Amino acid sequence: MNQLPHVIIRSMSDKANGEAPDSFEAFTQVFSITSVAIVAAMLKDWADDSV
């Protein structure tokens, strides 16, 4: 899109009811850390390719 690199990270728990293994709050804490790691690795790779 407009020659601008982009990515969409979407995550949802498997179940949004009482049978879900983790609470929503616990899930968002874990996934926020994972998301940061993914984006940081992508930015590093992108910067390495730019040099």
ABEGO torsion letter per residue (X at the ends): XGGBBBBBBBBBBABABAABABBAAAAAAAAAAAAAAAAAAAAAAAAAAAX
